[in-house]
Amino acid sequence: MADSATEAFAEINQRMQSDPSRLKGVNAKYAFDLTGDNGGQYHMNISDGTGDAGEGAPDSPNITITMKAEDFLQLYAGKMDPTMAFMSGKIKIKGDMGLAMKLQSLMRNG
């Protein structure tokens, strides 16, 4: 499991590069505003079969996801249910909710 959001986004980026097939048909710019300790701005840019993820906010994101960095790591590790986290207010979403639904499959291993 990643110990920081920076490590998590590096892993996501590596998976995007090694298996771009999971990115087919998706065109989106995700912004992540992670708060609290070890928080910061992160992004996932996806353009139909190519993508990158890492530090920094994207230009004109389609969706902005705001949450605590520690909650992001729990979600990333599969230890937190994304729907329950959203319903309980741990995740705030601005923008295209459909993209939020695709996010789990884009971030997961395998």
C-alpha positions in Angstrom: 0.0 0.0 0.0 1.2 3.5 -0.8 2.3 5.5 2.2 1.4 8.9 0.6 -0.8 10.4 -2.0 2.4 11.1 -4.1 3.2 7.4 -4.0 -0.4 6.4 -4.9 -0.5 8.7 -7.9 2.9 7.4 -9.0 1.5 3.9 -8.9 -1.6 5.0 -10.8 0.6 6.7 -13.4 2.7 3.6 -13.8 -0.4 1.4 -14.3 -1.8 3.9 -16.9 1.5 3.7 -18.9 1.8 -0.1 -18.6 -1.9 -0.9 -19.4 -3.4 1.9 -21.5 -6.3 -0.3 -22.7 -8.2 0.5 -19.5 -8.2 4.2 -20.6 -9.9 3.6 -24.0 -13.1 5.6 -24.4 -12.4 7.9 -21.5 -11.6 11.6 -22.0 -11.4 13.4 -18.7 -9.3 15.6 -16.4 -9.6 14.7 -12.8 -8.5 17.1 -10.1 -7.9 15.9 -6.6 -7.8 18.4 -3.7 -6.4 16.4 -0.8 -6.6 18.1 2.6 -4.9 17.6 5.9 -1.5 16.1 6.6 0.4 15.2 3.4 -2.4 16.7 1.3 -2.0 18.7 -2.0 -3.2 19.0 -5.5 -3.1 16.0 -7.8 -4.4 15.0 -11.2 -5.4 12.3 -13.6 -5.5 13.3 -17.3 -7.0 10.8 -19.6 -7.4 11.1 -23.4 -8.8 7.9 -25.1 -6.1 5.4 -24.4 -3.4 7.6 -23.0 -3.1 9.2 -19.6 -0.9 10.5 -16.8 -1.3 11.0 -13.1 0.7 12.9 -10.6 1.1 16.1 -8.6 -0.4 19.4 -9.6 -3.9 20.5 -10.6 -5.0 20.0 -14.2 -6.2 22.9 -16.4 -10.0 23.0 -16.7 -10.8 19.7 -14.9 -14.1 17.9 -15.7 -14.4 16.8 -12.1 -12.8 17.9 -8.8 -12.7 15.5 -5.9 -12.0 16.9 -2.4 -11.2 14.7 0.5 -8.7 14.2 3.3 -5.4 12.7 2.1 -5.7 9.9 4.7 -9.2 9.0 3.4 -7.8 9.0 -0.1 -5.2 6.4 0.9 -7.9 4.3 2.6 -10.0 4.5 -0.5 -7.0 3.7 -2.8 -6.1 0.7 -0.7 -9.7 -0.6 -0.9 -10.3 -0.2 2.8 -13.0 2.4 2.4 -16.2 2.0 0.3 -16.4 4.9 -2.2 -20.2 5.1 -2.1 -20.3 5.2 1.7 -17.5 7.7 1.8 -19.5 10.0 -0.5 -22.8 9.5 1.3 -21.1 10.3 4.7 -19.5 13.5 3.3 -15.9 12.3 3.3 -15.8 12.9 -0.4 -17.0 16.0 -2.1 -17.4 16.0 -5.9 -17.8 19.0 -8.2 -18.5 18.3 -11.9 -19.3 15.1 -13.8 -20.6 12.5 -11.4 -20.4 9.9 -14.2 -16.6 10.3 -14.2 -16.6 9.7 -10.4 -18.2 6.3 -11.1 -15.5 5.3 -13.6 -12.7 6.3 -11.2 -12.6 3.2 -9.2 -11.9 1.0 -12.2 -9.3 3.4 -13.5 -7.4 3.4 -10.1 -7.5 -0.3 -9.3 -4.8 -2.9 -9.9 -5.6 -5.4 -12.5 
